[in-house]
């Protein structure tokens, strides 16, 4: 699944740039330069997705609406988001995945929480239980 969300970048009369995500109305930031705006976009995207995951709110898949490079959320947020989407795409509950992993419901719930200390081994096992393969890419 693609976890790259596009954003629009709008020059401001007073200088700098305004960043907005069409997929998340509450996600906006700014920066004095395009590079600073891109950095801040990645930060705000991570925070918004993290909060939605923590609140149990839906996180939409990325749209194609955006005119500038995409921002990638932090790895922990990506992992939690991918776990949730993979599980939901298969129509499986947290309890279903817990049974498949021979673990507790809270243990599986932590996989979908970006502030948990999930290990790569745990993610790999969960991905396999969902018929997926964990891959890591550095950009």
N, C-alpha and C positions, 0 to 999 in steps of 0.2 A: 504494500500500500504506500502511496505517495504521502509523505507528511510535510511537503513543501507548500506553504500557503502564499499566494501572490498578494502583493500590496500595491497601492497607488502612492505615488510620490508627487506632491504638489508644492511648487516653489511659493514661498510666502513673500508678501510685499515688504515686510520688515526684515527679510533675510531668512535663510534657513529653509527647511523643507518639512512639510506635514506628511506623515505616513498614516495610511488608513488601510485596514483589511476589510474587504467586502464580506468575508465569511464570518467575521466577528465585529459587530457594530461597536462593541465596547473596547476594541483594541485600536488604539491610535497613539502616536508619539510624534516626536519631531527630532530634528538634528540640524546643526549649523552647516554641515557638509553632507553630500550624498552618502559618504562612507559612514559618518556618524549616524545618519538616519537609518541606514541598513543595519548597523550594529544594534541600535535601539529597537528596531523592528523585531529582530530576533529575540531580544529580551522581553518585550511586551507580549509577543506571541507565546513564548514559553509560560509567562505568568498567567495569561488568560486561559490557555488550555489547561494548565495545572489547576487553576481555580475551578474550571468547569468539571474536570475529573473529580476533584475533591467534593464538589457539591452534587455530584451525580447528574449533572446536566449533560445534554447531548453535545457532542463535538462533531460538527459536520465534516465531511470529506472536503479536501481542497477544491475550490472552484477554479475556473480558468479566467476569472475576472481580476485583472491586475495588469498594470502596464510596466512594472519594473521587476527586477530580479526578486526571486522568492527568498524568504527567510526560513531557516530551519530551526525548529525548537530544540531545546537542550536534549541530550541523549536520554536522560531519565524521563522526560516528558514524552519523547518519542516512543520509548519502550512501553510506558503505561498506555499510551494512546493506541499503539499497534496491538497490544494484548486485548484491549477492550474491543477494538474493531474486529479482530480475528475471531474472538469468541462470539460477538453479536452477529457477525456475518453467517456463522454456522447455526445460529439460533440456540446456542448453549448458554446455560446459566452458570453463575459462579459455582454453584453446588455441583453441576455436571462436571465442570473442569476439576473441582476438588476431588471428586470420586475417581476421575481418570488418572489423577496424579497421586492418589492415595495419600491425601493430605487434608488439612482442615479448610473450611470455608474462609476463615480469616487469613490464612496463608495465601490463598488464591486472590483474595481481595487486595492484599498488599501488592500483588503483581501489577494491579491497575492503579496504584497510587504513586505518583511521581516522587514523593518524598520518602518512600520506603527504601531500604537498603537491599534491593533485589540484586542477586548475584547473576552473573552470566549463565552459570549452571542452572539456576532456577528458570531463567528465561528460556534457555535451550530446552529444558524438559517440558515446559508449558507449550512452547512452539511445537514440539514434536507431538504432544497430546492433541494439538489442534491440526495436525497434519501439515505443519509448516516447518520451515528451516530457518534458524537464526543466522543472519549474516551481519557483519559489521563493516561499515564503510567509513573511511576518514576523508573529509573534504577540506 
